[in-house]
């Protein structure tokens, strides 16, 4: 905020969206009530170091860093603000004094402080905890409004990137020749998917938040949502910091591209065979994961979205308008639309399917990466965790599951291996998949140790040893040499000496 705007706020004084707090040596005790009220109403600006009459008092410079640190920590404390928020106070030098500015944005959730719910009017903060009608109306207002439809009447099509609109039009045509968008002007296209709307209660019309997020110039997006970003981090070798990072602050179309490239760069490929065609399981899964974090995010919440690649898992986090703290499963959840306009555009260009299909697609292809189930948590911060048995695994080719026969067979395996494993059908399908997985690894890495085999397969060492014994009993593998310095030979494969 520049000094001119700051003086304007000081001159106009406190009101619905402005609050002054003197804070020379410590955080004011009632600041959490104001933060809570701003979150529950339409947001606002808090100036610390300013008296109620607008006089600049300043903050003792010895206490500035202490106050900033305490503010950041306490706002993230669910005992003081629940759900917690993620705000960073900014230092401003004015008239040789230092004040702190805390910008609070309207939240999609109802917040409380120490169990009390506050709302805001022109008189200040007021406690509505015991007023059931006001509390009910607050929840209704939060839950019934899709913030992607917020109208910006002064934004014009010049604020949008026509090259991205044209690219989206071409993607829709590539997917569906003769698509209606082909003959539409840019403005007609925007209107057709409700990216340009009229609010009949106010008479306002214009581009929506969704249109700016999808097609806006970067500086326009930053002006509308200064906290908008997705942080992509790879943390495999350097666990304290990171190995690679991409700070993404651009439109959602290019954000998707950059997140997919980041995943492709750091995550090993897995393939399945569908007929004679190799299909990327990695892209199938992360198409859904990345689309989900972009489509179903609550963009008015400043919580920084992230995608983190770790040693044995990848997880995403993004602000969410929760419908209850749920662990999502493909067969027992009811999907709620979060940003249906953004979702429709992604659907038209082939980056998303029908509502609710994403979680089913993740589960359908997930077993090729891990035997651990993914975790999808519908909370105030939506979390998706994908486990990776070993991120350094070699690329492998596995079959698409369809029926029991295909589930037990690998197309590139010798017949004697398939026959030998199928002879043990009473052991259960899951065990046969484990046996085949071990065989594939032994063919590529015959000198692998049991601990290494355990890490690569995700099985315990006892399970690995039991499966190795079963394969030896079936005479599908044999140990050549000693336990320490020898190697494994798979039936039908050549030893190194034979090669």
C-alpha positions in Angstrom: 0.0 0.0 0.0 1.4 3.4 -1.0 1.6 6.3 1.4 -1.2 8.3 -0.4 -3.7 5.4 0.1 -2.6 5.0 3.7 -3.3 8.7 4.4 -6.7 8.4 2.8 -7.6 5.5 5.1 -6.3 7.4 8.2 -8.4 10.4 7.1 -11.6 8.5 6.6 -11.2 6.7 9.9 -12.5 3.4 11.2 -15.5 1.8 9.6 -16.9 -1.5 8.3 -13.5 -2.5 6.7 -11.0 -0.4 8.7 -9.7 -0.8 12.3 -7.0 1.1 14.2 -5.1 -0.5 17.1 -2.4 1.0 19.3 0.3 -1.6 19.8 3.6 0.0 20.9 4.9 -3.0 22.8 2.6 -5.9 22.3 -0.4 -7.3 20.3 -3.7 -5.8 21.4 -5.8 -8.5 23.2 -8.9 -7.7 21.1 -7.2 -7.9 17.7 -8.5 -11.5 17.3 -12.1 -10.3 17.6 -11.5 -7.9 14.7 -9.7 -10.5 12.6 -12.5 -12.9 13.2 -15.2 -10.3 12.4 -13.4 -9.2 9.1 -13.1 -12.9 8.1 -16.8 -13.4 8.7 -17.9 -10.2 6.9 -16.2 -8.8 3.8 -12.6 -8.5 5.0 -10.7 -5.4 6.1 -7.5 -3.6 7.0 -6.0 -3.5 10.5 -3.4 -0.8 11.2 -1.3 -1.5 14.3 0.4 1.6 15.8 -2.5 3.9 15.1 -4.8 5.5 17.7 -8.6 5.3 17.4 -8.7 8.9 16.1 -6.2 8.1 13.3 -3.1 9.6 15.0 0.0 7.7 14.0 1.7 6.5 17.3 4.0 4.0 15.8 5.4 0.8 17.3 8.5 0.7 19.4 11.2 -0.6 17.0 12.5 -3.0 19.6 9.2 -4.9 19.6 8.4 -4.9 15.9 9.9 -8.3 15.0 8.5 -9.8 18.2 5.0 -8.6 17.4 5.2 -9.8 13.8 6.3 -13.2 14.9 3.6 -13.5 17.5 0.9 -12.3 15.1 1.9 -14.9 12.5 2.1 -17.7 15.1 -1.2 -16.9 16.9 -3.2 -16.5 13.7 -2.2 -20.0 12.8 -3.3 -21.2 16.3 -6.7 -22.9 16.1 -7.2 -22.1 19.8 -7.3 -18.4 19.0 -8.6 -18.3 15.4 -10.5 -21.4 14.2 -10.2 -22.3 11.4 -6.7 -20.9 11.5 -5.6 -18.4 8.8 -2.3 -17.5 7.2 -1.6 -13.8 7.3 1.7 -11.9 7.1 1.8 -8.3 8.6 3.6 -5.7 6.5 5.9 -3.0 7.9 5.2 0.6 6.8 7.4 3.6 7.5 5.4 6.8 7.8 6.4 10.1 9.4 9.6 8.5 10.8 7.5 5.9 12.6 6.8 2.2 11.9 3.3 0.7 11.8 2.1 -2.7 10.8 -0.6 -3.4 8.3 -2.6 -6.6 8.4 -4.8 -7.2 5.4 -7.6 -9.6 6.2 -9.6 -11.1 3.3 -13.1 -12.3 3.5 -13.1 -16.1 4.2 -15.3 -18.8 2.8 -15.7 -20.3 6.3 -17.3 -19.1 9.5 -14.5 -18.3 12.0 -14.5 -18.1 15.8 -12.0 -16.8 18.3 -11.8 -18.7 21.6 -15.1 -20.3 20.8 -16.9 -17.0 20.1 -18.2 -15.9 16.7 -17.8 -12.2 15.8 -19.4 -10.2 12.9 -18.7 -6.7 11.8 -20.8 -3.6 11.3 -20.0 0.2 11.0 -19.9 0.4 14.8 -17.2 -2.3 15.2 -17.0 -5.9 16.1 -20.0 -7.6 17.8 -20.4 -11.1 19.4 -23.2 -13.0 17.7 -22.5 -16.4 19.3 -25.7 -16.6 21.2 -27.9 -15.1 18.4 -28.9 -18.3 16.6 -30.5 -16.4 13.7 -27.4 -14.3 13.0 -25.2 -17.3 13.2 -27.5 -19.4 10.9 -27.6 -16.5 8.4 -23.8 -16.2 8.4 -23.4 -19.9 7.6 -26.0 -19.7 4.9 -24.3 -16.7 3.3 -20.9 -18.4 3.4 -22.2 -21.7 2.0 -24.5 -20.3 -0.7 -22.0 -18.0 -2.4 -19.6 -19.2 -5.1 -16.9 -16.6 -5.0 -15.7 -17.4 -8.5 -18.8 -15.4 -9.6 -17.7 -12.2 -8.0 -18.1 -9.4 -10.7 -15.5 -6.8 -11.5 -17.5 -4.2 -13.4 -14.4 -2.1 -14.3 -12.4 -5.0 -15.8 -12.5 -5.2 -19.6 -11.5 -7.9 -22.0 -8.1 -6.0 -22.3 -7.3 -7.4 -18.8 -7.5 -10.9 -20.3 -4.9 -12.8 -22.5 -6.5 -13.4 -25.9 -3.8 -15.9 -26.7 -4.9 -18.1 -23.8 -8.6 -17.7 -24.8 -7.6 -18.8 -28.4 -5.6 -21.7 -27.0 -8.5 -22.9 -24.9 -10.8 -22.6 -28.0 -8.4 -24.7 -30.0 -8.1 -27.3 -27.2 -11.9 -27.7 -27.2 -11.9 -28.0 -31.0 -9.2 -30.7 -30.9 -11.3 -32.6 -28.4 -14.6 -32.1 -30.2 -14.4 -30.9 -33.8 -17.1 -28.4 -34.6 -17.3 -27.2 -31.0 -19.6 -24.2 -30.5 -16.6 -22.0 -29.4 -15.2 -22.2 -32.9 -17.5 -19.6 -34.4 -17.8 -17.4 -31.2 -16.0 -14.1 -30.6 -14.0 -14.0 -27.4 -16.8 -12.1 -25.6 -19.4 -14.5 -26.8 -17.2 -17.4 -25.5 -16.9 -15.7 -22.1 -20.7 -15.2 -21.9 -21.4 -18.7 -23.0 -19.7 -20.2 -19.9 -20.8 -17.4 -17.4 -17.4 -15.8 -17.3 -19.2 -12.5 -18.0 -22.3 -12.1 -15.8 -24.9 -9.6 -14.6 -25.8 -9.4 -10.9 -29.5 -8.7 -11.0 -29.6 -7.7 -7.3 -27.2 -4.8 -7.8 -27.3 -4.2 -11.6 -23.6 -4.7 -11.9 -22.2 -6.6 -14.9 -18.7 -7.5 -16.0 -16.0 -10.1 -16.0 -16.0 -12.5 -13.1 -13.2 -13.7 -10.8 -13.3 -17.0 -12.6 -12.5 -15.3 -16.0 -9.6 -13.4 -14.5 -8.2 -16.5 -12.9 -8.5 -18.5 -16.1 -7.4 -15.9 -18.6 -6.1 -12.8 -16.8 -2.7 -11.2 -17.3 -0.4 -12.0 -14.3 -0.5 -8.4 -13.0 -4.3 -8.3 -13.2 -4.5 -11.6 -11.2 -2.0 -10.2 -8.7 -4.1 -7.1 -8.3 -7.4 -9.0 -7.7 -5.8 -11.7 -5.6 -2.4 -10.6 -4.4 -1.9 -13.9 -2.4 -2.7 -16.1 -5.4 0.0 -18.7 -6.0 0.8 -22.4 -6.1 4.1 -23.5 -4.6 5.6 -26.6 -6.3 8.4 -28.1 -4.2 10.6 -31.1 -4.7 12.2 -32.3 -1.5 13.9 -35.7 -2.0 17.6 -35.1 -1.3 17.6 -31.8 0.6 15.0 -32.5 3.2 15.6 -29.3 5.2 15.0 -26.9 2.2 14.3 -28.3 -1.3 15.9 -29.7 -4.4 13.7 -27.7 -6.9 10.9 -25.2 -6.6 8.5 -23.4 -8.9 6.6 -20.4 -7.5 3.5 -20.3 -9.8 1.6 -17.0 -9.9 -0.2 -17.1 -13.3 -3.5 -18.1 -14.9 -5.0 -21.5 -14.2 -4.4 -22.8 -17.8 -0.6 -22.2 -17.6 -0.6 -23.1 -13.9 -1.8 -26.6 -14.8 0.9 -26.9 -17.5 3.7 -25.9 -15.1 2.5 -28.2 -12.4 2.3 -31.2 -14.8 5.9 -30.4 -16.1 7.1 -30.2 -12.5 5.6 -33.7 -11.7 7.0 -35.1 -15.0 10.4 -33.8 -14.2 10.7 -35.3 -10.7 8.4 -38.3 -10.6 9.4 -41.6 -12.4 7.0 -42.7 -15.1 4.8 -45.8 -14.8 3.2 -47.3 -17.9 0.3 -49.6 -18.5 -0.5 -51.5 -21.6 -4.0 -51.0 -23.1 -4.0 -53.2 -26.1 -0.8 -52.3 -27.9 -0.8 -48.7 -26.5 1.4 -47.6 -23.6 -0.5 -45.3 -21.3 1.1 -43.0 -18.7 -0.3 -43.9 -15.3 1.6 -40.9 -13.8 -0.3 -38.5 -16.1 -3.6 -40.2 -15.5 -3.3 -39.8 -11.8 -1.8 -36.3 -11.6 -4.1 -34.9 -14.3 -6.8 -35.5 -11.6 -4.7 -34.3 -8.6 -3.6 -31.1 -10.3 -7.0 -30.3 -11.8 -8.6 -30.8 -8.4 -6.3 -28.4 -6.6 -6.9 -25.7 -9.2 -10.7 -26.2 -9.8 -11.9 -26.8 -6.2 -9.8 -24.2 -4.4 -11.4 -21.5 -2.4 -9.6 -18.5 -4.0 -10.7 -15.9 -1.5 -8.8 -17.7 1.2 -5.1 -16.6 1.3 -3.8 -20.0 2.4 -0.9 -20.8 0.0 -1.6 -23.8 -2.2 1.2 -26.3 -2.6 2.3 -29.5 -4.3 5.2 -31.2 -2.6 7.2 -34.2 -3.9 8.9 -36.0 -1.1 10.9 -39.2 -0.7 7.9 -41.6 -0.7 4.8 -39.5 -1.2 3.4 -36.5 -3.0 0.9 -34.3 -1.4 -1.2 -31.2 -2.3 -2.9 -28.7 0.0 -5.3 -25.9 -0.9 -7.9 -23.8 0.8 -11.3 -25.4 0.7 -15.0 -24.7 1.5 -15.5 -27.8 3.6 -18.7 -29.7 4.0 -17.5 -31.6 7.0 -14.2 -33.3 7.9 -14.3 -36.3 5.7 -11.9 -39.0 4.4 -13.1 -39.3 0.8 -13.5 -42.7 -0.7 -14.7 -43.4 -4.3 -17.9 -45.3 -3.2 -19.0 -43.3 -0.2 -18.9 -39.6 -0.9 -21.3 -37.0 -2.3 -19.3 -34.4 -4.4 -20.1 -30.7 -3.9 -19.4 -28.2 -6.7 -16.8 -25.6 -5.5 -16.1 -23.6 -8.6 -18.5 -25.0 -11.3 -17.7 -22.3 -13.9 -14.0 -23.0 -13.7 -14.7 -26.8 -13.7 -16.8 -26.5 -16.9 -14.0 -24.8 -18.8 -11.6 -27.5 -17.7 -14.1 -30.1 -18.7 -14.5 -28.6 -22.2 -10.7 -28.7 -22.9 -10.3 -32.3 -21.5 -8.6 -31.5 -18.3 -11.4 -32.7 -16.0 -14.5 -35.0 -16.2 -17.8 -35.0 -14.5 -18.0 -33.9 -10.9 -16.8 -36.7 -8.6 -15.0 -38.6 -11.3 -11.6 -37.3 -10.2 -11.4 -39.4 -7.0 -12.6 -42.5 -8.9 -9.9 -42.0 -11.6 -7.2 -41.7 -8.9 -8.2 -44.9 -7.2 -8.6 -46.8 -10.5 -5.0 -46.2 -11.5 -3.4 -45.9 -8.0 -2.3 -49.4 -7.4 0.5 -49.1 -10.0 2.3 -46.7 -7.7 1.6 -48.0 -4.2 -0.2 -50.6 -2.2 -1.0 -47.9 0.4 -4.3 -46.2 -0.2 -4.3 -42.5 -1.1 -5.6 -40.0 1.5 -8.1 -37.4 0.3 -9.3 -35.2 3.2 -12.2 -32.7 2.8 -11.4 -30.3 5.5 -10.9 -26.5 5.7 -7.6 -27.2 4.0 -8.2 -29.9 1.4 -5.3 -32.4 1.4 -4.5 -35.1 -1.2 -1.6 -37.5 -0.4 -0.3 -40.0 -3.1 2.2 -42.6 -1.7 5.1 -43.7 -3.9 6.7 -47.0 -3.0 10.1 -45.8 -4.2 10.5 -42.5 -6.1 13.7 -43.8 -7.7 12.2 -46.9 -9.2 13.0 -47.8 -12.8 10.2 -47.2 -15.3 8.0 -50.3 -15.6 5.3 -51.6 -17.9 2.3 -53.2 -16.3 -1.0 -54.4 -17.7 -4.4 -52.6 -17.4 -6.6 -54.4 -14.9 -9.8 -55.9 -16.3 -10.5 -59.4 -15.1 -8.9 -62.1 -13.0 -6.9 -63.6 -15.9 -5.3 -60.3 -16.9 -4.8 -59.4 -13.2 -2.6 -62.5 -12.9 -0.6 -62.1 -16.1 2.1 -59.8 -17.4 2.1 -59.8 -21.2 5.9 -59.7 -21.4 6.4 -62.5 -18.9 7.3 -66.0 -20.2 4.4 -68.5 -20.2 6.0 -70.7 -17.6 6.0 -67.8 -15.1 2.3 -67.0 -15.7 1.4 -70.7 -15.6 3.4 -71.2 -12.4 1.8 -68.3 -10.6 -1.7 -69.2 -11.9 -1.3 -72.6 -10.4 -1.3 -71.0 -7.0 -4.7 -69.3 -7.5 -5.8 -70.3 -4.0 -3.3 -67.9 -2.5 -5.4 -64.9 -3.7 -5.0 -62.4 -6.5 -3.2 -59.8 -4.3 -0.4 -62.2 -3.5 0.1 -63.0 -7.2 0.4 -59.4 -8.0 3.1 -59.2 -5.4 4.9 -62.2 -6.8 4.9 -60.7 -10.3 6.1 -57.4 -9.0 9.1 -59.2 -7.4 9.9 -61.1 -10.6 9.9 -57.9 -12.6 12.4 -56.3 -10.2 14.6 -59.3 -10.0 14.9 -59.5 -13.8 16.1 -55.9 -13.9 18.1 -55.9 -10.6 19.3 -59.5 -10.0 21.7 -58.5 -7.2 19.1 -56.5 -5.2 19.1 -57.1 -1.5 16.0 -58.0 0.6 16.0 -54.6 2.3 16.2 -52.8 -1.1 13.5 -55.1 -2.4 11.3 -54.2 0.6 11.7 -50.5 -0.1 10.9 -50.8 -3.8 7.8 -52.9 -3.4 6.5 -51.4 -0.2 6.3 -54.8 1.4 7.7 -55.6 4.8 11.0 -57.6 4.8 9.1 -60.6 6.2 6.6 -60.5 3.3 9.4 -60.2 0.8 11.2 -63.2 2.3 7.9 -65.2 2.3 7.3 -64.3 -1.4 10.8 -65.2 -2.4 10.4 -68.6 -0.7 7.1 -69.1 -2.6 8.8 -68.2 -5.9 11.7 -70.6 -5.2 9.2 -73.3 -4.2 7.5 -72.8 -7.6 10.9 -73.0 -9.2 10.4 -69.7 -10.9 13.6 -68.2 -9.4 16.8 -69.5 -7.9 19.6 -68.0 -5.9 23.0 -68.1 -7.6 26.0 -67.7 -5.3 26.0 -66.8 -1.6 23.4 -64.8 0.3 25.7 -61.8 0.5 27.5 -61.7 -2.8 25.2 -63.8 -5.0 22.3 -62.8 -7.3 18.8 -63.9 -8.3 18.0 -65.7 -11.6 14.5 -65.7 -13.0 13.3 -68.7 -14.9 13.8 -68.0 -18.6 16.3 -65.2 -18.0 20.0 -65.4 -18.8 22.7 -65.0 -16.2 25.4 -62.5 -16.6 27.9 -65.1 -17.6 25.5 -66.4 -20.3 25.2 -62.9 -21.7 
